[in-house]
């Protein structure tokens, strides 16, 4: 083999060697290690069902054998043996004890967990502790509940209801021309309501559950050539956790107008129309809130309103938030940033995928730097532009298994967005632990005052 052909092979070999030497859940090995550890959990549950374990020692020996076999078979790197052991030792299988999550109030210490009797898991002078009887492993208590026992990936205490409104406003670009918007509203419905519409991740026209009303409101603006239901993994989940989500269409820039929706002219028009689309949707839903005949009657809290959006909708978030003092928080996701960044003056959560090829991540970081008030920037490794939408368009941005698949990406988005809204919009201090402490592998978090 000549030198020209040998060089690429040597590069591949060197890359493989470097990956083999990575610490577990670090460097280029992070995603592969996460998947391998998840597969080990599945294999362990198959071989050693937690619910069937009668003694903790018996379960531990069985789980250790499964881990040893995974390492011997090359399914788990030896560098992850200690991580597998920690997951195993943090299992409450075969015992009457439960995972006990610990969070140190007011500090950035990591959340910790131990298997403990419920009577020994309680708040102390320097720590808040919660017994998570519904969880079997400390690893889940730390990663997905931040010690609170609330798994933010799971449906909340409500079912999600959904209703479509079709309303008409005047065009900004062409005054006197009617502009018809489809406004989709998700809201908390009674637990157990059904059936679930898979296109909405909610029950169509289910009655609002007035028991917890009024609920905080989140406005959501879809991406260019998108549609209001583009992110039902979020909108339905948020409704089940006690939010009303209001998502207007942006006529001329929706999937229904593809491919003209993506032309320069359509995007320029939408840039001008979108802010007023959103504010019209908000005013319209607040009018529904005051109408005893409306499905949303009494359901919206006009003092707790947030603004969010993906891509062009993220840009719309920057445009709308300064226009209306009713908006208390902002959540731009993979936002398009044009020109000088708008300095958001409300608490904000900015999210991006580190391999996004559609928008400029440097521009997003500059916009985050300009933001005032409490602010968070969450960067998701191995994720691109479509981590925040339901659809995955085959590309460098979305190319599993090289990148995160949609379920993996959506879980990370849920892990940060729901606690942010619970803390800063709903005013629930129980979710603060999610927003402090070191970031988990595969996520980079920046925080500002």
N, C-alpha and C positions, 0 to 999 in steps of 0.2 A: 504494500500500500504506500503510495507516495505521500509526501508531507502535507500536501494540500488536502488530501482526503483524510489523513490521520488526525489533523487538528480538530475538526468538529467532534470526532469520536472522543478525543482526549477531554474536550470541554464537557461532554456529557458525563464521562466517567468522573471528572472532578466535581461536577455538580452533584452527582449521586453520592460521592464520598462526603461532601459537605453536608448534605441532607442527613446522611446516616449519623453524622457527628452532632447534629443539632440536639440541644436539650429537648425533652418532651414538651410539646405544645409551644415551641419556640421556632423562630426563623421560618425557613421554607417548609418545614415539616408540620407547622401548626394545623393546617386543615386536615392533612392525612391523619395526624394523631387524634384530632377530635373525632373523626369518623371511626377510627380504629377503636377508640375507647367506647364510643357509642355502640359499635358492633359487639364489643366484649360484654357490655351491659346486657344486650339482647341475648347473646349466647349464654350468659350466666343465668338469666331468668328462665331460659328454656331448659337448661340442665339442672338448675337448682331453684325451682320456683319459690319466691319469697314467701308467699302465702302458705306454702306447704311445709315450711321449715318449722321443726318442733324444738330444735336446740340451736343456739347461736353458733356454737363450735362446729356443729355438723354443717351448717350453712357456710361458715368461713372456709372449712376444708374443701368443700365442693367448689366454691367460687375460686379458691386458690388454684385448684387443679385445672379449671377452665382457663385461667389466666396463663398458667404455665404452658398449656397446650397451644394457646394463641401465640405466645412468644416463640415456642419451638417450631411452630408452623409458619412463622414469618408474617402472621397477620397483625402482630403488635410488636413495635420496636422494643428492644431491650431497655432503651432509655426511658420507656414509659412504664416499666415494671413497678416502680415506686408509686406512680400515679394510680395504677390499677390496684395496688395494695391499699392506698388511702381510700379509694372508693369502696373497696370491700370492707375495710374496717369501719367505715362510716355507715354501714348498713344495719338497720334494726331488725333484720330478718331473723326469726327464731327466738325472739325475745319479746317481752311485754313492754319494753322501753320504746322510746320514740326519738327521732332526731330533735335536738334542741338547738335552735338558731340563736346566735349571739351577735349583738350589734352594740358598739360603744358610742353612745350618744354624743354628738358634737365633735366627733373625730373622723379622720379619714382612714382609720384602721380597716382592714378587710373584715368582712363578715366571716364568722367562724361557726362551727357546729360540732356537737358531740352527741352520742347516743346516751340518753339519760332517762331515768324515771320522771314521769310528768311532775311529780311533787317536788323534784329537785331542779326543775327548769322554771325559773321565775326571775323577775326583774331584781337587779341588785343595785348597789350604790353607784357603780360605774358602768353597768351594762344593762341593756334591755335584752331579755331572753324570752323566747316563745317556743312552746312545745308543739311540734308539727306532727300530730298523730296521723294526718292524712298522707304523709310522705314516708317512704321507706328508706331513703338514702340521704345522708348529709350532703352529698354532692349536688343533689337537686335543690336542697334547701338553700345552699350557698349560691349556686349558679342562677336559679330561676325564681327564688323567692326572697333573696337578700336577707334571709333570716326571719322574714315576716310570715312565712307559711302560705302566702298568696302567690300562686304560680301565675305570672302575668301572661302566659301563653294560653291559659285555659279560659273558657267562657266564664263570665262573671255571674253574679246571683240573679240577674234578669235574663229573660230571653230578649232577643233583638226583634223589634218590629220595624217595618219600612213602609213608607207611603210616597207615591209620586204626585207632584203638583205640576201643572202646566200653566204658566203665567206669562203674561206679555208686558214688556216695557218698551220705552222709546229707545232707539239706537243712539249711541253717542256719536258715531262716525257719520251717520245719515239721519239727522234729526227729522222726526215726523214718520220715520219708517219703523213699523212694529218689529220687535225682536222677541221671539217666543223662547222661553227658557223652560227646560224640564228640571225641576228642583227635586232631588231625592233626599228624603229625611229618614234617618235611622233613629230609633228612640227605644228606651227601656219598655218592654212589655212584661206581662206576668210570667213568672217561671213556669215552664212546661207548655207554653203556647206553641202552636204548630199549625200546619207543617212548615218546615224551613224551605224557603225558595233558594235553590242553589245559585241562582244568578245574583242574589242579593245577600246571601248568608243571613237571612232574616225572615220573619213571618210577614207576608204581605198583609197590610191593613189590620194587623193585630191591635187591639185596644191598648192605649198607653196605660202603663201602670202608674197611677197617680199617687201611690203610697210613698214614693221617694221624691216626688216633684216638689219644687222645680229643679230641673237638672241643668248642669253646665252645658254650654253649647260650643261645638267646634265646627267652624266653617271649613270646607275642603274644596280646593280648586284643582281640577284634573290637569294632566299634562297636555301638550300640543298633540292634536289628533287623538285625544283621549276621550273619556266619558265619565259621568258621575260614579258609575259602579266599578271603576278600574281598580280599586284597592279595597275590596270587600273583606279581605283578611284583617283589615284595620277597622273599617267603619262598623261592621257587625260586632266585632269584639268590643269596641268602645261603647256601643249602645248597651251591650250586656253588662258593662261595668258602670253604667249610670250616666252616660253622656248622650246628648242629642247631637247627631252629626248632620249638617246641612250641606249638600253638595249640588251646586248648580251646574248645568251644562253651559258651555260657551259656544253658542251657535257660530258656524263658520270655521271653527277650530276643533271640531269633534270627529270621532271616528266615522260618523255617518257621512261626512263630507270628504272622506279620503279619495284621491290623493291631494285634492286642491287645498285641504286643510293645512298642509305643510308648506304652501307657497309663501314667498316673502310678503305678498300683499295680504294674505289671510292672517299671517302672524302679526303684521303691523296693525291691522284692524283689531285683532284680538287684544293686542297690547293696550289699546285705547278703551276697548269695551269691557275687558275683564274686571277691573276694579268696581265699576258700577254694576256689573252683573252680580258680583258678590254682595255688595251693599243692598242691592234690590232684593236679593234672596234673603238676607238677614231681616230687612224691614218686613218682607212678606211673611216670613215665619213668625216674627213677633206679632204681626197682626193675627195670624192663625192662633197664636198663643192666647190672644184676648177674645177669641171667638168661641162661645160655648158650643157651637155646632161643629167645631173643627176637631179632628183626631188628635191634634197637638194641644188642645185647650189646657192651659195651666201647667204645661210641661217644661217650658223653657225659662231659665233664669237669666234675665236680661242684664244682670250684674256680673255674670261669669261667662264671658264670650271669648273664644280663641280663634285664631286664623291659622290655616295650614294649607299645604299644597305640594304637589310633586312636579319637578321639572319647570315647565312654564307656569304651573300652579305655584311652585316655590317662588318664582319671580313675582307672581301675583300677590303672594304673601307679603313680600317686601313693599309692593305698591299700595296694598290696601291698609296695612296696619297703621301707618302714620295718618291715614285719612279719617279715622274714626276712634274716638277716645273710648268707645265701648269695648274695643278689643284689648284684652288684658294679657294675652300671651301669643307668641308666634312660633310656628313649627315649619320652617322651610326644609323640604326633603329633596336632595339632589337638585337644588334650585339653579335655574339659569340666572346668571348675574350679568347685567348689562351696564356698562359705564361705571361711574363711581358708586360704591356700595351704599345702600341706605342704612343708616345707623339705627337699628331697631332699639327702641327705648322701653320695651316691655320685656319681661322674662322670655327667653327664647331657647329653643332646642333646634340646632341645625344638624342635619344628618347627611352623610355622603357615603358613596361606595368608592373605595380607593382606586379601583380600576375603571372608573367611569370614563368612557370615551365620547360621551355626548355633550357634557357641559364641562366647564373649567373648574377643577377642584381648587386651584390656586385662587381663583376669583371668589369661590365660596369661603375659603379660609380668610381672605381679606374682609369679606362681609361680616364674618364672625368676629374678627378682630375689631371691627368698627362698632359692633353692637354694644349697647349699654345695658345696665341693670344686670340681673342674674342671667348667666348664659352658659350653654353647654354645646360643645361640638363633638359629635359622635361619628367616627370614621370606621367603616366596616371593611376589614381586609377581605380580599378575594370576592368582593361584590362590586357590581357596576351600577349602571343607571336604573335598571329595572328591578332592583331589590325592593323598591317601594310600591310596585304595582303588581297586579295579579299575573299579567302576561309576561312571558319570558321569550324575548326575541333572540333566536340563535345568533350569537355574535361573540366577540371577545368579552363583552360585558356579562354575558350569560352563557357559559359554556361548561356546564357540569360534566365530569367531576373536577375539571380544572378550577372552576369557580364554585361558589356556593350554589346549591340548587334553590328553588324558590322557597321551599319550606324552611331550609336553614336560614336563608336571608330574612324571611318574614319573622322568624322567632327572635332574631337580634333586634329588628325594628320594634317589635312589640315589647321587648325587654326594656327599652329605654323610653319609648314614647308614652306608653300608658302610665308609668310612674311619674314622668314629668307632668303630664296633665293632671293626675291625681294630686300631686303636690302643689303645683303652681296655679292651676285653674280651679280644681275642686276644693283645694285647701285642706287636704287630708295629710297630716304629718306622718301617718304610719308608712307612707311610701318614700320618705326621705332616705332610708338606707339604700335604696336602689341607685341613688344619684351620687353617693359618696364612695370613698374607698378606691382601691386600685381597679383598673379596667380588666375584664377577663381576657384570656388569649383571643386574638383575632379582632380585637376592638381597641381603638385608640381614642381616649376621651380627654378633651380639654375643658377646663372650667374657668369661669371668670366672675368677678363680683358684679 
